[in-house]
Amino acid sequence: MRGFVRSPVGLSLDALAQRYGCRPSSLMGISPLSGESLIFDMAIVSASIENDKLMKTTGGKIRAKRAGWSKETRGELRRHGNR
């Protein structure tokens, strides 16, 4: 579950849950009465908080910007960096 929670899907679940005012587990169809739903919700929220903290650092901002670059742009930068 940890890998799933930290993936873009997990972060999207948190954003959707905040937008619609519900819990991430309800979007996944997990019964709200089960303990599994509480653990899942806590994992999603903690991953989201960690991601927010990371994005506020300089390294996080650089990583976010690089993630938006196309494959060709990254290849071009690598070729120029090796000279």
Backbone as a printed PyTorch tensor [residue, N CA C, xyz], in Angstrom:
tensor([[[  0.8260,  -1.1890,   0.0000],
         [  0.0000,   0.0000,   0.0000],
         [  0.8690,   1.2520,   0.0000]],

        [[  2.0270,   1.1860,   0.6220],
         [  2.8710,   2.3710,   0.7490],
         [  3.2620,   2.9390,  -0.6140]],

        [[  3.6330,   2.0870,  -1.5590],
         [  3.9980,   2.5460,  -2.8930],
         [  2.8240,   3.1970,  -3.6040]],

        [[  1.6430,   2.6180,  -3.4430],
         [  0.4490,   3.1690,  -4.0650],
         [  0.1140,   4.5410,  -3.4970]],

        [[  0.2280,   4.6740,  -2.1900],
         [ -0.1180,   5.9270,  -1.5180],
         [  0.8090,   7.0460,  -1.9630]],

        [[  2.0820,   6.7380,  -2.1610],
         [  3.0570,   7.7560,  -2.5460],
         [  3.0680,   8.0350,  -4.0500]],

        [[  2.3270,   7.2860,  -4.8100],
         [  2.2830,   7.4930,  -6.2520],
         [  1.3900,   8.6920,  -6.5810]],

        [[  1.4410,   9.1520,  -7.8210],
         [  0.5520,  10.2530,  -8.2170],
         [ -0.9310,   9.9320,  -8.0180]],

        [[ -1.2800,   8.6520,  -8.0700],
         [ -2.6770,   8.2600,  -7.8570],
         [ -3.1020,   8.5740,  -6.4210]],

        [[ -2.2290,   8.2740,  -5.4720],
         [ -2.5350,   8.5550,  -4.0730],
         [ -2.6980,  10.0420,  -3.8220]],

        [[ -1.8130,  10.8330,  -4.4190],
         [ -1.9130,  12.2850,  -4.2610],
         [ -3.1680,  12.8310,  -4.9430]],

        [[ -3.5430,  12.2330,  -6.0510],
         [ -4.7820,  12.6470,  -6.7340],
         [ -6.0020,  12.3040,  -5.8960]],

        [[ -5.9660,  11.1580,  -5.2360],
         [ -7.0710,  10.7760,  -4.3490],
         [ -7.2390,  11.8030,  -3.2340]],

        [[ -6.1320,  12.2700,  -2.6690],
         [ -6.1920,  13.2730,  -1.6080],
         [ -6.7980,  14.5660,  -2.1450]],

        [[ -6.3660,  14.9840,  -3.3280],
         [ -6.8970,  16.2110,  -3.9190],
         [ -8.3950,  16.0890,  -4.2020]],

        [[ -8.8140,  14.9480,  -4.7380],
         [-10.2450,  14.7400,  -5.0180],
         [-11.0640,  14.7050,  -3.7330]],

        [[-10.5260,  14.0580,  -2.7130],
         [-11.2390,  13.9810,  -1.4360],
         [-11.4010,  15.3760,  -0.8260]],

        [[-10.3640,  16.1900,  -0.9250],
         [-10.4770,  17.5560,  -0.4120],
         [-11.4910,  18.3600,  -1.2150]],

        [[-11.4830,  18.1760,  -2.5150],
         [-12.3980,  18.9340,  -3.3780],
         [-13.8640,  18.5840,  -3.0990]],

        [[-14.1360,  17.3040,  -2.9340],
         [-15.5120,  16.8680,  -2.7580],
         [-15.9220,  16.6820,  -1.2980]],

        [[-15.0110,  16.9650,  -0.3780],
         [-15.3370,  16.9040,   1.0440],
         [-15.6370,  15.5170,   1.5660]],

        [[-14.8750,  14.5480,   1.0920],
         [-15.0630,  13.1750,   1.5740],
         [-13.7020,  12.5720,   1.9050]],

        [[-13.7020,  11.3390,   2.3270],
         [-12.4640,  10.6540,   2.6610],
         [-11.9280,   9.9190,   1.4370]],

        [[-10.5920,   9.8330,   1.2940],
         [-10.0280,   9.1000,   0.1580],
         [-10.5050,   7.6530,   0.0890]],

        [[-10.7190,   7.0220,   1.2430],
         [-11.1580,   5.6270,   1.2430],
         [-12.5570,   5.4830,   0.6460]],

        [[-13.4000,   6.4880,   0.8160],
         [-14.7470,   6.3940,   0.2290],
         [-14.6790,   6.4780,  -1.2950]],

        [[-13.6990,   7.2040,  -1.8260],
         [-13.5160,   7.2500,  -3.2820],
         [-13.0510,   5.9060,  -3.8270]],

        [[-12.3450,   5.1490,  -2.9960],
         [-11.8640,   3.8320,  -3.4060],
         [-12.8920,   2.7300,  -3.1470]],

        [[-13.9830,   3.0630,  -2.4750],
         [-15.0190,   2.0780,  -2.2010],
         [-14.7500,   1.2200,  -0.9780]],

        [[-13.8720,   1.6700,  -0.1020],
         [-13.5810,   0.9290,   1.1300],
         [-14.6370,   1.3120,   2.1620]],

        [[-15.1540,   0.3450,   2.8560],
         [-16.1900,   0.5840,   3.8570],
         [-15.6840,   1.5390,   4.9390]],

        [[-16.4350,   2.6140,   5.2180],
         [-15.9900,   3.5740,   6.2400],
         [-15.9960,   3.0030,   7.6550]],

        [[-16.6390,   1.8750,   7.8550],
         [-16.6940,   1.2640,   9.1770],
         [-15.4960,   0.3590,   9.4590]],

        [[-14.7030,   0.0780,   8.4480],
         [-13.5660,  -0.8200,   8.6510],
         [-12.3450,  -0.0380,   9.1200]],

        [[-11.4990,  -0.7000,   9.8540],
         [-10.2560,  -0.0800,  10.2990],
         [ -9.3140,   0.1700,   9.1380]],

        [[ -9.4700,  -0.6370,   8.0980],
         [ -8.6430,  -0.4790,   6.9020],
         [ -8.8280,   0.9120,   6.2810]],

        [[-10.0530,   1.4160,   6.3070],
         [-10.3100,   2.7270,   5.7060],
         [ -9.5990,   3.8330,   6.4770]],

        [[ -9.5670,   3.7290,   7.7910],
         [ -8.8830,   4.7280,   8.6100],
         [ -7.3780,   4.7190,   8.3400]],

        [[ -6.7930,   3.5350,   8.2750],
         [ -5.3660,   3.4100,   7.9990],
         [ -5.0480,   3.9430,   6.6020]],

        [[ -5.8870,   3.6200,   5.6340],
         [ -5.7000,   4.0950,   4.2640],
         [ -5.7650,   5.6220,   4.2110]],

        [[ -6.7610,   6.2030,   4.8730],
         [ -6.9060,   7.6660,   4.8800],
         [ -5.7050,   8.3400,   5.5340]],

        [[ -5.2360,   7.7760,   6.6300],
         [ -4.0790,   8.3550,   7.3200],
         [ -2.8230,   8.2590,   6.4530]],

        [[ -2.6650,   7.1720,   5.7330],
         [ -1.5030,   7.0140,   4.8550],
         [ -1.5440,   8.0180,   3.7090]],

        [[ -2.7210,   8.2170,   3.1240],
         [ -2.8750,   9.1820,   2.0340],
         [ -2.5600,  10.5890,   2.5250]],

        [[ -3.0990,  10.9640,   3.6660],
         [ -2.8840,  12.3110,   4.2020],
         [ -1.4220,  12.5290,   4.5630]],

        [[ -0.7790,  11.5400,   5.1800],
         [  0.6270,  11.7150,   5.5480],
         [  1.5190,  11.8280,   4.3100]],

        [[  1.2230,  11.0590,   3.2610],
         [  1.9930,  11.1670,   2.0170],
         [  1.7910,  12.5320,   1.3850]],

        [[  0.5880,  13.0520,   1.4480],
         [  0.3030,  14.3710,   0.8970],
         [  1.0500,  15.4630,   1.6580]],

        [[  1.0980,  15.3460,   2.9710],
         [  1.8150,  16.3220,   3.7930],
         [  3.3120,  16.2710,   3.4890]],

        [[  3.8610,  15.0670,   3.3820],
         [  5.2830,  14.9290,   3.0380],
         [  5.5710,  15.5400,   1.6770]],

        [[  4.6850,  15.3170,   0.7180],
         [  4.8690,  15.8680,  -0.6210],
         [  4.8240,  17.3980,  -0.5750]],

        [[  3.9060,  17.9540,   0.1960],
         [  3.8240,  19.4080,   0.3180],
         [  5.0930,  19.9890,   0.9220]],

        [[  5.6360,  19.3230,   1.9430],
         [  6.8830,  19.7830,   2.5610],
         [  8.0320,  19.7310,   1.5600]],

        [[  8.0850,  18.6570,   0.7790],
         [  9.1470,  18.4910,  -0.2070],
         [  9.0690,  19.5720,  -1.2800]],

        [[  7.8610,  19.9180,  -1.6850],
         [  7.6920,  20.9030,  -2.7510],
         [  8.0800,  22.3130,  -2.3140]],

        [[  8.1960,  22.5480,  -1.0160],
         [  8.5690,  23.8720,  -0.5300],
         [ 10.0820,  24.0620,  -0.4930]],

        [[ 10.8480,  22.9810,  -0.6240],
         [ 12.2970,  23.1050,  -0.6310],
         [ 12.7740,  23.4500,  -2.0310]],

        [[ 13.9800,  23.9750,  -2.1260],
         [ 14.5410,  24.3130,  -3.4320],
         [ 14.6860,  23.0650,  -4.2920]],

        [[ 15.1810,  21.9850,  -3.6850],
         [ 15.3330,  20.7330,  -4.4310],
         [ 14.0010,  20.2120,  -4.9320]],

        [[ 12.9530,  20.3680,  -4.1210],
         [ 11.6230,  19.9280,  -4.5290],
         [ 11.0810,  20.7400,  -5.6890]],

        [[ 11.3480,  22.0290,  -5.6780],
         [ 10.9040,  22.8960,  -6.7780],
         [ 11.6270,  22.5330,  -8.0720]],

        [[ 12.9110,  22.2400,  -7.9480],
         [ 13.6810,  21.8480,  -9.1290],
         [ 13.1680,  20.5230,  -9.6790]],

        [[ 12.9300,  19.5470,  -8.7800],
         [ 12.4090,  18.2460,  -9.2120],
         [ 11.0610,  18.3870,  -9.9030]],

        [[ 10.1960,  19.2390,  -9.3550],
         [  8.8720,  19.4350,  -9.9530],
         [  8.9920,  20.0470, -11.3420]],

        [[  9.9070,  20.9900, -11.4980],
         [ 10.0860,  21.6210, -12.8060],
         [ 10.6430,  20.6120, -13.8100]],

        [[ 11.6230,  19.8180, -13.3760],
         [ 12.2070,  18.8170, -14.2740],
         [ 11.1990,  17.7590, -14.6840]],

        [[ 10.2730,  17.4420, -13.8090],
         [  9.2600,  16.4190, -14.1220],
         [  8.3880,  16.8540, -15.2930]],

        [[  8.2450,  18.1560, -15.5050],
         [  7.4290,  18.6550, -16.6030],
         [  8.1550,  18.7130, -17.9320]],

        [[  9.4660,  18.5020, -17.9200],
         [ 10.2270,  18.5560, -19.1600],
         [  9.9700,  17.3170, -20.0040]],

        [[  9.9860,  17.4880, -21.3010],
         [  9.7860,  16.3520, -22.2030],
         [ 11.0410,  15.4900, -22.2300]],

        [[ 10.8930,  14.2940, -22.7530],
         [ 12.0100,  13.3580, -22.8430],
         [ 13.1110,  13.9210, -23.7470]],

        [[ 12.7100,  14.5950, -24.8150],
         [ 13.6750,  15.1750, -25.7460],
         [ 14.4930,  16.2760, -25.0690]],

        [[ 13.8230,  17.1010, -24.2710],
         [ 14.5160,  18.1930, -23.5710],
         [ 15.5320,  17.6230, -22.5910]],

        [[ 15.1510,  16.6050, -21.8490],
         [ 16.0840,  15.9960, -20.8950],
         [ 17.2820,  15.3860, -21.6160]],

        [[ 17.0360,  14.7500, -22.7560],
         [ 18.1290,  14.1700, -23.5430],
         [ 19.0670,  15.2390, -24.0670]],

        [[ 18.4970,  16.3350, -24.5140],
         [ 19.2990,  17.4550, -25.0150],
         [ 20.1870,  18.0220, -23.9040]],

        [[ 19.6260,  18.1900, -22.7170],
         [ 20.4090,  18.7090, -21.5920],
         [ 21.5180,  17.7500, -21.1960]],

        [[ 21.2540,  16.4620, -21.2680],
         [ 22.2860,  15.4670, -20.9420],
         [ 23.4270,  15.5350, -21.9510]],

        [[ 23.0720,  15.6540, -23.2360],
         [ 24.1030,  15.7200, -24.2690],
         [ 24.9740,  16.9570, -24.0900]],

        [[ 24.3850,  18.0740, -23.7660],
         [ 25.1670,  19.3060, -23.5880],
         [ 25.9790,  19.2710, -22.2870]],

        [[ 25.4940,  18.5560, -21.3110],
         [ 26.2090,  18.4730, -20.0370],
         [ 27.4450,  17.6020, -20.0930]],

        [[ 27.4960,  16.6800, -21.0370],
         [ 28.6260,  15.7470, -21.1270],
         [ 29.8170,  16.3160, -21.8980]],

        [[ 29.6970,  17.5060, -22.4290],
         [ 30.7980,  18.0840, -23.2140],
         [ 31.8010,  18.7450, -22.3450]]])
